[in-house]
Amino acid sequence: MRRALLALVILSAGLRDAAALTPTPVRQIHFDGWHARLDTAALAVLAQIAAEPPAGRWYVVEGFTDASVPPPHDRAMGLARARAAGAELIRLGIPAQLVHMRGYGATDPFSPPRGPAGMVDPAANRVTVWVCYADATICRDVRRSAP
């Protein structure tokens, strides 16, 4: 009984540690139209992210759009949004080598399609900022080491 309890404690501690190393979307920034301008709310979210010291972590900033505009324009806008958010993180003090930006447009490789092509989906017009601590799938190709 004692061994089983000890094993359970060790296992649960390991799961907590593994969860701490899993990247999570820190925040999502939404856009109210077909643009890449950061509004006051977006700037506040990015300031909160930048306020956390980057020791041992790096950031993946991904831009998305809805399906109301066809490729390749959607991907270009997604990248413009990611670059706007990434540039703000850098301006706020995150070292540039720790910020990786990419744009997907209406293609989101981490969730199912949100609606039919040509439909405006406000939730899809966004930037997702991931804080990466380990070589999780989303972070593997952009691993950055702290300066």
N, C-alpha and C positions, 0 to 999 in steps of 0.2 A: 504494500500500500504506500509506504513511504517513497519507494523508488518511482512508482507511478506518478505520485504527486510531484516529485522532483523533476521527472521527465516533462510533465505538463508545464511546470514553471519555466524550465529551460526552453521548451518549444515556444511558449507564448512570448518569452523575451526575444527569441530569435525572430518571430514574426513581427514584433514591434520594430526591431532594428531593420528588418527587410523593408517594412513599410516606410520607415524614415528615409531609406535610400531610393525609394521609388519616386520618379518625378511626378509632380502633380501640376495641373494647370493652376497657377497662382491666381490668375484673374483673366477674365475675358473683357475686352473693350469692344463696345458695339458702335457702329456707325449708322447714322440716320439717313444716309443717302449714298450716292455713287461718288464718293470722295475719300481722301485719306487724311483729312484734317482731324487733329486731336482736339476734342472739346475739353472743357474744364473738368468734367468727370473723368475723362481718360487720363488727363495730366495728373489728377489726384491719385488714381490707381497706380500709375507708373511711379509716382513719387513714393508711394507705400512700398512698392517692390524694391526700389533702389535704396530705401532706408535700411533694408536688411543687409548686413555685410556679406559679401560674396565668397567668404572663405571656403574653399574646396568645392565650389559649385559653379555652374555656368548656365546660360540662359538660351532657350530656343524660343524665338518669336515668330509665330506663324500667322499669316494673313489669309483671310477667306472672304468670299463674296457670295451673294445668292446666284441663282441660275438665270437671272433676268437678262444678262448680257452674255453672248456666246464667247467661247475661247477664240483667240488667246487674250482678249481684253480682260476677261475675269481674272486670269492669272496675273496679268500686269498690275491690276488694281490690288489684288491680294498682296503682291510683293511690295507695292507702294505703301500699303497700310503697315506691313511688317517693318519696312524700313523707317517709317515715321515713328513707330513705337520704339524700335531699337535705337534710333538716333536720340530719342528723348532719354532712354535709360543711360546711354553713353554720356549725354550732356549732364545727367544727374550724378555721374561719378562711377558708373559700372565700367570697368576696363573694356575697351572695344574687342579685345581678343576673347572675351567671355560672352559676347552676344552674337548669336548666329540667327540670321533672318532668312525666312523663306516664304514664298507665296504659293498658294494652291488654287486660288480662285474659288470656283464652286465645287471643286473636287476636294473632299475631306477624307483622307485615308483612314481616319480613326473613328468615323461614325457613319451610319447609313445615310443615304440621300434624304434630304429634308423636304423635297417637294418636286413637282413637275418643272421641267425646263420652261423658262420664260416667266415664272412666277417670282414676285418679290418676296423674300423671306428675311425680315429684319434681324432675326436671330442668327442668320448665316453671315451677315455683314459684320465681321468681327476680326479681332486679333486675339490669339491665345498666347499667353506667356507661360512657358514651362520652366521650372527651376530644376536643373539636373544635378544629381548627386552621384549617380552610378551609371553604368553602361546599359541602361534600359533601352528598349527598342527605339523609342522616339529620340533618344539622345546619343545613341551609339555612333552615328556618322558625324557628329559634331562635337566630340569630346574636347573639352578645353581644360587646361590645367590652370589653377590659380597662379597669378604672378608671384 
